[in-house]
């Protein structure tokens, strides 16, 4: 993970994602590099959840993710999302 990304920013992204998908953190918490989607993901998120998260990101940070490949990459994990937002200049 990028060293310039603060622990506070990571924690706020975790809270934002969990709030957007209306889920509680999994046992032991949500790991920075833990997959958010797919067979190994503990949150069991689906495409509707991805839409909810991307809409929340747009509202909170003003970052649109119109490309589905970009969205999949950015939402692979909290660490990927943080890096995406840093690259977009929003963190």
Secondary structure by P-SEA (a helix, b strand, c coil): ccccccaaaaaaaaaaaaaaacccccccccccccccccccccccccaaaaaaaaaaaaaacccccccaaaaaaaaccaaaaaaaaaaaccc
